[in-house]
Amino acid sequence: MKEKLTIIKVGGAVVEDEEQLQQLLNDFSAIDGAKVLVHGGGRRATKIASQLGIETKMVDGRRITDEQMLEVVTMVYGGLVNKHVVALLQAIGVNALGLTGADMNVIRSHKRPLKNGIDYGYVGDVDRADGDMLSKLITVGVTPIIAPLTHDGKGHILNTNADTMASETAKALAALYDVTLIYAFEKPGVLRDADDNTSIIPVITRADFERYRLDGTISGGMLPKIENALAAIDAGVSRVIITLATAIDGHHGTIIT
């Protein structure tokens, strides 16, 4: 039987709220067995860019990353947010190590080509994650904390979607572990009505997803999240759950199958 491994992806809204973040990290520390945390930080990057007089440009919820914005996200994701999370985890007894995809070559990507005439700039689309290398860290008792930055093998850091990084990390580790991937954010799951937190959809299959996408029940930033979740299931990840950041210990929310 494979050893259990839990991968938690936590979004930027939770990372910005110290109380929610601390509760999430307390719950994360209590998870039995091997674990990995992947974090976002987009709201902090937008705020600091603004303070530096750098305009944030978004298309369909995706950040356009020019040279100035790349400097900001590298500092914020790889430094400010990542090391803050690592320090908080060390304080509660988790031996955490902060990583970008460039560290130990754990996540390699390529610069996103033009899409529908849009140049996203220094944005990376993942080629592969190195499950063997991450497993070596986990085996010696290290908990990887992964920032949403990758590299192209040619010396360039690339801004990369954290949901995708969590999915790719889960896929790479599924050959070695019984992997549960949990997307933790500010809602209690995938909702039928975005304004009603009780309208949780308990289970979503691929067929359900296609139906909900067509009728508009699922839209916006939730679309790529569920696409990543389904890709992880297809690649051998045992279970994917989308849930409230303060409920990761109970595994409530929406199960993707």
C-alpha atoms as a printed R data frame, in Angstrom:
    type eleno elety resid chain resno       x      y       z
1   ATOM     1    CA   MET     A     1   0.000  0.000   0.000
2   ATOM     2    CA   LYS     A     2   1.222  3.469  -0.883
3   ATOM     3    CA   GLU     A     3   1.910  5.973   1.874
4   ATOM     4    CA   LYS     A     4  -0.705  8.722   2.118
5   ATOM     5    CA   LEU     A     5   0.272 12.227   1.035
6   ATOM     6    CA   THR     A     6  -1.851 15.376   1.275
7   ATOM     7    CA   ILE     A     7  -1.281 18.405  -0.940
8   ATOM     8    CA   ILE     A     8  -3.007 21.616   0.134
9   ATOM     9    CA   LYS     A     9  -3.276 24.569  -2.230
10  ATOM    10    CA   VAL     A    10  -4.204 27.782  -0.419
11  ATOM    11    CA   GLY     A    11  -5.373 30.891  -2.255
12  ATOM    12    CA   GLY     A    12  -4.290 34.487  -1.947
13  ATOM    13    CA   ALA     A    13  -7.355 35.693  -0.019
14  ATOM    14    CA   VAL     A    14  -6.560 33.291   2.834
15  ATOM    15    CA   VAL     A    15  -2.848 34.133   2.722
16  ATOM    16    CA   GLU     A    16  -3.817 37.811   3.227
17  ATOM    17    CA   ASP     A    17  -5.895 37.125   6.350
18  ATOM    18    CA   GLU     A    18  -3.569 36.330   9.263
19  ATOM    19    CA   GLU     A    19  -6.296 34.682  11.370
20  ATOM    20    CA   GLN     A    20  -7.503 32.404   8.544
21  ATOM    21    CA   LEU     A    21  -3.918 31.643   7.531
22  ATOM    22    CA   GLN     A    22  -2.921 30.671  11.069
23  ATOM    23    CA   GLN     A    23  -5.929 28.365  11.407
24  ATOM    24    CA   LEU     A    24  -5.182 26.764   8.041
25  ATOM    25    CA   LEU     A    25  -1.549 26.187   9.034
26  ATOM    26    CA   ASN     A    26  -2.604 24.739  12.408
27  ATOM    27    CA   ASP     A    27  -4.910 22.304  10.572
28  ATOM    28    CA   PHE     A    28  -2.160 21.583   8.035
29  ATOM    29    CA   SER     A    29   0.312 20.763  10.827
30  ATOM    30    CA   ALA     A    30  -2.218 18.293  12.294
31  ATOM    31    CA   ILE     A    31  -2.541 16.280   9.059
32  ATOM    32    CA   ASP     A    32  -1.075 12.817   9.540
33  ATOM    33    CA   GLY     A    33   1.687 11.684   7.219
34  ATOM    34    CA   ALA     A    34   3.477 13.361   4.363
35  ATOM    35    CA   LYS     A    35   2.250 16.731   3.135
36  ATOM    36    CA   VAL     A    36   2.988 19.590   0.738
37  ATOM    37    CA   LEU     A    37   1.621 23.152   0.692
38  ATOM    38    CA   VAL     A    38   1.271 25.203  -2.505
39  ATOM    39    CA   HIS     A    39   0.330 28.865  -2.002
40  ATOM    40    CA   GLY     A    40  -0.823 31.821  -4.052
41  ATOM    41    CA   GLY     A    41  -0.326 35.478  -3.220
42  ATOM    42    CA   GLY     A    42  -1.810 37.477  -6.074
43  ATOM    43    CA   ARG     A    43  -3.588 40.019  -3.892
44  ATOM    44    CA   ARG     A    44  -0.368 40.876  -2.056
45  ATOM    45    CA   ALA     A    45   1.460 41.183  -5.397
46  ATOM    46    CA   THR     A    46  -1.223 43.557  -6.718
47  ATOM    47    CA   LYS     A    47  -1.012 45.676  -3.557
48  ATOM    48    CA   ILE     A    48   2.776 45.941  -3.576
49  ATOM    49    CA   ALA     A    49   2.865 46.617  -7.340
50  ATOM    50    CA   SER     A    50   0.438 49.486  -6.753
51  ATOM    51    CA   GLN     A    51   2.642 50.884  -3.968
52  ATOM    52    CA   LEU     A    52   5.554 50.787  -6.427
53  ATOM    53    CA   GLY     A    53   3.504 52.541  -9.115
54  ATOM    54    CA   ILE     A    54   3.266 49.414 -11.306
55  ATOM    55    CA   GLU     A    55  -0.102 48.823 -12.966
56  ATOM    56    CA   THR     A    56  -1.680 45.361 -12.724
57  ATOM    57    CA   LYS     A    57  -3.169 44.093 -15.991
58  ATOM    58    CA   MET     A    58  -5.449 41.038 -15.986
59  ATOM    59    CA   VAL     A    59  -7.113 39.095 -18.818
60  ATOM    60    CA   ASP     A    60  -9.756 36.501 -17.849
61  ATOM    61    CA   GLY     A    61  -8.426 36.463 -14.298
62  ATOM    62    CA   ARG     A    62  -4.832 35.864 -15.449
63  ATOM    63    CA   ARG     A    63  -2.067 38.340 -14.646
64  ATOM    64    CA   ILE     A    64  -0.109 39.852 -17.525
65  ATOM    65    CA   THR     A    65   3.500 39.603 -16.316
66  ATOM    66    CA   ASP     A    66   5.889 42.125 -17.884
67  ATOM    67    CA   GLU     A    67   9.465 42.593 -16.637
68  ATOM    68    CA   GLN     A    68   8.452 44.928 -13.792
69  ATOM    69    CA   MET     A    69   5.615 42.682 -12.650
70  ATOM    70    CA   LEU     A    70   7.902 39.644 -12.816
71  ATOM    71    CA   GLU     A    71  10.229 41.346 -10.334
72  ATOM    72    CA   VAL     A    72   7.270 42.046  -8.033
73  ATOM    73    CA   VAL     A    73   5.832 38.504  -8.118
74  ATOM    74    CA   THR     A    74   9.272 36.948  -7.663
75  ATOM    75    CA   MET     A    75   9.835 39.076  -4.550
76  ATOM    76    CA   VAL     A    76   6.326 38.630  -3.176
77  ATOM    77    CA   TYR     A    77   5.658 34.948  -3.933
78  ATOM    78    CA   GLY     A    78   9.174 33.573  -3.512
79  ATOM    79    CA   GLY     A    79  10.152 35.886  -0.657
80  ATOM    80    CA   LEU     A    80   7.538 37.738   1.364
81  ATOM    81    CA   VAL     A    81   4.669 35.232   1.282
82  ATOM    82    CA   ASN     A    82   6.687 32.010   1.085
83  ATOM    83    CA   LYS     A    83   9.049 32.801   3.951
84  ATOM    84    CA   HIS     A    84   6.228 34.151   6.119
85  ATOM    85    CA   VAL     A    85   4.381 30.835   5.732
86  ATOM    86    CA   VAL     A    86   7.584 28.866   6.383
87  ATOM    87    CA   ALA     A    87   8.298 30.855   9.570
88  ATOM    88    CA   LEU     A    88   4.737 30.362  10.855
89  ATOM    89    CA   LEU     A    89   5.001 26.607  10.223
90  ATOM    90    CA   GLN     A    90   8.364 26.337  11.985
91  ATOM    91    CA   ALA     A    91   6.735 28.032  14.994
92  ATOM    92    CA   ILE     A    92   4.190 25.193  15.248
93  ATOM    93    CA   GLY     A    93   6.643 22.350  14.750
94  ATOM    94    CA   VAL     A    94   6.491 21.726  10.990
95  ATOM    95    CA   ASN     A    95   9.958 21.443   9.426
96  ATOM    96    CA   ALA     A    96   9.083 23.453   6.318
97  ATOM    97    CA   LEU     A    97  11.272 24.327   3.324
98  ATOM    98    CA   GLY     A    98  10.219 27.110   0.955
99  ATOM    99    CA   LEU     A    99  10.697 26.373  -2.745
100 ATOM   100    CA   THR     A   100  10.052 27.825  -6.162
101 ATOM   101    CA   GLY     A   101   9.977 25.570  -9.200
102 ATOM   102    CA   ALA     A   102  13.573 26.590  -9.921
103 ATOM   103    CA   ASP     A   103  14.868 25.171  -6.633
104 ATOM   104    CA   MET     A   104  16.287 21.690  -7.281
105 ATOM   105    CA   ASN     A   105  14.596 21.913 -10.703
106 ATOM   106    CA   VAL     A   106  11.339 20.667  -9.142
107 ATOM   107    CA   ILE     A   107   8.968 22.339 -11.635
108 ATOM   108    CA   ARG     A   108  10.047 23.180 -15.167
109 ATOM   109    CA   SER     A   109   7.897 25.223 -17.538
110 ATOM   110    CA   HIS     A   110   7.969 27.126 -20.812
111 ATOM   111    CA   LYS     A   111   6.915 30.697 -21.540
112 ATOM   112    CA   ARG     A   112   3.275 30.752 -22.552
113 ATOM   113    CA   PRO     A   113   2.873 31.339 -26.293
114 ATOM   114    CA   LEU     A   114   0.506 33.988 -27.628
115 ATOM   115    CA   LYS     A   115  -3.093 32.994 -26.920
116 ATOM   116    CA   ASN     A   116  -5.845 34.636 -28.979
117 ATOM   117    CA   GLY     A   117  -3.383 37.403 -29.753
118 ATOM   118    CA   ILE     A   118  -2.681 38.016 -26.040
119 ATOM   119    CA   ASP     A   119   0.921 38.119 -24.824
120 ATOM   120    CA   TYR     A   120   0.872 37.116 -21.157
121 ATOM   121    CA   GLY     A   121   4.546 37.997 -20.797
122 ATOM   122    CA   TYR     A   122   6.663 36.010 -18.359
123 ATOM   123    CA   VAL     A   123   4.009 33.434 -17.547
124 ATOM   124    CA   GLY     A   124   4.928 29.754 -17.400
125 ATOM   125    CA   ASP     A   125   2.931 26.747 -18.568
126 ATOM   126    CA   VAL     A   126   4.197 23.679 -16.695
127 ATOM   127    CA   ASP     A   127   6.104 20.965 -18.585
128 ATOM   128    CA   ARG     A   128   6.805 18.673 -15.638
129 ATOM   129    CA   ALA     A   129   7.160 18.422 -11.878
130 ATOM   130    CA   ASP     A   130   9.863 16.205 -10.359
131 ATOM   131    CA   GLY     A   131   8.069 13.847  -7.975
132 ATOM   132    CA   ASP     A   132  11.267 11.903  -7.216
133 ATOM   133    CA   MET     A   133  13.074 15.009  -5.979
134 ATOM   134    CA   LEU     A   134  10.134 16.137  -3.850
135 ATOM   135    CA   SER     A   135   9.842 12.600  -2.475
136 ATOM   136    CA   LYS     A   136  13.494 12.704  -1.337
137 ATOM   137    CA   LEU     A   137  12.719 15.802   0.736
138 ATOM   138    CA   ILE     A   138   9.526 14.290   2.155
139 ATOM   139    CA   THR     A   139  11.321 11.041   3.065
140 ATOM   140    CA   VAL     A   140  13.798 12.902   5.292
141 ATOM   141    CA   GLY     A   141  11.012 14.744   7.114
142 ATOM   142    CA   VAL     A   142  10.932 17.999   5.154
143 ATOM   143    CA   THR     A   143   7.582 19.618   4.252
144 ATOM   144    CA   PRO     A   144   7.855 21.481   0.905
145 ATOM   145    CA   ILE     A   145   6.119 24.870   0.721
146 ATOM   146    CA   ILE     A   146   5.865 25.758  -2.966
147 ATOM   147    CA   ALA     A   147   5.539 29.320  -4.310
148 ATOM   148    CA   PRO     A   148   3.796 29.887  -7.687
149 ATOM   149    CA   LEU     A   149   7.005 30.468  -9.645
150 ATOM   150    CA   THR     A   150   8.699 28.095 -12.093
151 ATOM   151    CA   HIS     A   151  11.689 28.286 -14.440
152 ATOM   152    CA   ASP     A   152  12.420 27.460 -18.060
153 ATOM   153    CA   GLY     A   153  15.870 25.901 -17.666
154 ATOM   154    CA   LYS     A   154  17.427 28.896 -19.445
155 ATOM   155    CA   GLY     A   155  17.769 31.154 -16.426
156 ATOM   156    CA   HIS     A   156  14.314 32.721 -16.476
157 ATOM   157    CA   ILE     A   157  11.787 32.687 -13.638
158 ATOM   158    CA   LEU     A   158   8.165 32.470 -14.815
159 ATOM   159    CA   ASN     A   159   4.951 33.432 -13.006
160 ATOM   160    CA   THR     A   160   2.782 30.285 -12.881
161 ATOM   161    CA   ASN     A   161  -0.795 29.622 -11.790
162 ATOM   162    CA   ALA     A   162  -0.791 28.115  -8.286
163 ATOM   163    CA   ASP     A   163  -3.789 25.837  -8.973
164 ATOM   164    CA   THR     A   164  -1.899 24.351 -11.918
165 ATOM   165    CA   MET     A   165   1.245 23.923  -9.841
166 ATOM   166    CA   ALA     A   166  -0.724 22.060  -7.170
167 ATOM   167    CA   SER     A   167  -2.292 19.796  -9.802
168 ATOM   168    CA   GLU     A   168   1.057 19.090 -11.521
169 ATOM   169    CA   THR     A   169   2.740 18.399  -8.173
170 ATOM   170    CA   ALA     A   170  -0.075 15.993  -7.241
171 ATOM   171    CA   LYS     A   171   0.201 14.226 -10.608
172 ATOM   172    CA   ALA     A   172   3.978 13.832 -10.246
173 ATOM   173    CA   LEU     A   173   3.656 12.390  -6.731
174 ATOM   174    CA   ALA     A   174   0.691 10.091  -7.511
175 ATOM   175    CA   ALA     A   175   3.049  7.413  -8.834
176 ATOM   176    CA   LEU     A   176   4.725  7.246  -5.420
177 ATOM   177    CA   TYR     A   177   1.948  8.074  -2.930
178 ATOM   178    CA   ASP     A   178  -1.788  7.789  -2.330
179 ATOM   179    CA   VAL     A   179  -2.420 11.498  -3.002
180 ATOM   180    CA   THR     A   180  -5.260 13.692  -1.760
181 ATOM   181    CA   LEU     A   181  -5.271 17.187  -3.321
182 ATOM   182    CA   ILE     A   182  -7.245 19.858  -1.464
183 ATOM   183    CA   TYR     A   183  -7.928 23.280  -2.967
184 ATOM   184    CA   ALA     A   184  -8.562 25.490   0.094
185 ATOM   185    CA   PHE     A   185 -10.056 28.925  -0.441
186 ATOM   186    CA   GLU     A   186 -12.589 31.412   0.975
187 ATOM   187    CA   LYS     A   187 -15.752 29.484  -0.029
188 ATOM   188    CA   PRO     A   188 -17.070 26.190   1.438
189 ATOM   189    CA   GLY     A   189 -16.894 24.426  -1.934
190 ATOM   190    CA   VAL     A   190 -18.167 24.844  -5.482
191 ATOM   191    CA   LEU     A   191 -21.484 26.692  -5.203
192 ATOM   192    CA   ARG     A   192 -24.625 26.555  -7.358
193 ATOM   193    CA   ASP     A   193 -25.239 30.179  -6.343
194 ATOM   194    CA   ALA     A   194 -22.113 32.267  -5.716
195 ATOM   195    CA   ASP     A   195 -24.024 34.385  -3.156
196 ATOM   196    CA   ASP     A   196 -25.329 31.407  -1.146
197 ATOM   197    CA   ASN     A   197 -22.680 29.553   0.868
198 ATOM   198    CA   THR     A   198 -25.151 26.750   1.628
199 ATOM   199    CA   SER     A   199 -25.562 25.881  -2.083
200 ATOM   200    CA   ILE     A   200 -22.551 23.532  -2.165
201 ATOM   201    CA   ILE     A   201 -22.369 21.007  -5.004
202 ATOM   202    CA   PRO     A   202 -21.165 17.889  -3.107
203 ATOM   203    CA   VAL     A   203 -19.748 15.911  -6.060
204 ATOM   204    CA   ILE     A   204 -18.701 16.921  -9.590
205 ATOM   205    CA   THR     A   205 -17.865 14.419 -12.324
206 ATOM   206    CA   ARG     A   206 -16.472 15.349 -15.742
207 ATOM   207    CA   ALA     A   207 -19.999 15.093 -17.205
208 ATOM   208    CA   ASP     A   208 -21.373 17.341 -14.433
209 ATOM   209    CA   PHE     A   209 -18.627 19.869 -15.106
210 ATOM   210    CA   GLU     A   210 -19.436 20.084 -18.817
211 ATOM   211    CA   ARG     A   211 -23.099 20.627 -17.988
212 ATOM   212    CA   TYR     A   212 -22.404 23.270 -15.311
213 ATOM   213    CA   ARG     A   213 -19.992 25.081 -17.622
214 ATOM   214    CA   LEU     A   214 -22.534 25.251 -20.430
215 ATOM   215    CA   ASP     A   215 -25.359 26.501 -18.215
216 ATOM   216    CA   GLY     A   216 -23.123 29.053 -16.446
217 ATOM   217    CA   THR     A   217 -23.349 27.499 -12.949
218 ATOM   218    CA   ILE     A   218 -19.545 27.270 -12.985
219 ATOM   219    CA   SER     A   219 -17.649 30.188 -14.523
220 ATOM   220    CA   GLY     A   220 -14.664 32.491 -14.115
221 ATOM   221    CA   GLY     A   221 -11.756 31.401 -11.945
222 ATOM   222    CA   MET     A   222 -13.522 28.207 -10.868
223 ATOM   223    CA   LEU     A   223 -13.261 26.797 -14.429
224 ATOM   224    CA   PRO     A   224  -9.453 26.323 -14.484
225 ATOM   225    CA   LYS     A   225  -9.536 25.101 -10.860
226 ATOM   226    CA   ILE     A   226 -11.902 22.248 -11.749
227 ATOM   227    CA   GLU     A   227 -10.082 21.551 -15.033
228 ATOM   228    CA   ASN     A   228  -6.878 21.134 -12.999
229 ATOM   229    CA   ALA     A   229  -8.719 18.916 -10.508
230 ATOM   230    CA   LEU     A   230 -10.078 16.634 -13.251
231 ATOM   231    CA   ALA     A   231  -6.621 16.431 -14.883
232 ATOM   232    CA   ALA     A   232  -5.192 15.323 -11.522
233 ATOM   233    CA   ILE     A   233  -7.837 12.578 -11.156
234 ATOM   234    CA   ASP     A   234  -7.129 11.395 -14.726
235 ATOM   235    CA   ALA     A   235  -3.419 11.137 -13.845
236 ATOM   236    CA   GLY     A   236  -3.938  8.900 -10.823
237 ATOM   237    CA   VAL     A   237  -4.520 11.308  -7.924
238 ATOM   238    CA   SER     A   238  -6.836  9.469  -5.515
239 ATOM   239    CA   ARG     A   239  -9.126 12.330  -4.559
240 ATOM   240    CA   VAL     A   240  -9.518 16.068  -5.092
241 ATOM   241    CA   ILE     A   241 -11.546 18.264  -2.737
242 ATOM   242    CA   ILE     A   242 -12.441 21.961  -3.088
243 ATOM   243    CA   THR     A   243 -13.294 23.378   0.317
244 ATOM   244    CA   LEU     A   244 -13.162 26.199   2.831
245 ATOM   245    CA   ALA     A   245  -9.659 26.988   4.073
246 ATOM   246    CA   THR     A   246 -10.812 26.568   7.674
247 ATOM   247    CA   ALA     A   247 -12.296 23.111   6.984
248 ATOM   248    CA   ILE     A   248  -9.403 21.145   5.472
249 ATOM   249    CA   ASP     A   249  -9.309 18.717   8.393
250 ATOM   250    CA   GLY     A   250 -12.903 17.572   7.813
251 ATOM   251    CA   HIS     A   251 -12.651 17.025   4.037
252 ATOM   252    CA   HIS     A   252 -16.042 18.659   3.518
253 ATOM   253    CA   GLY     A   253 -16.794 20.693   0.420
254 ATOM   254    CA   THR     A   254 -16.938 19.542  -3.190
255 ATOM   255    CA   ILE     A   255 -15.364 16.228  -4.220
256 ATOM   256    CA   ILE     A   256 -14.122 16.028  -7.824
257 ATOM   257    CA   THR     A   257 -14.264 12.508  -9.276
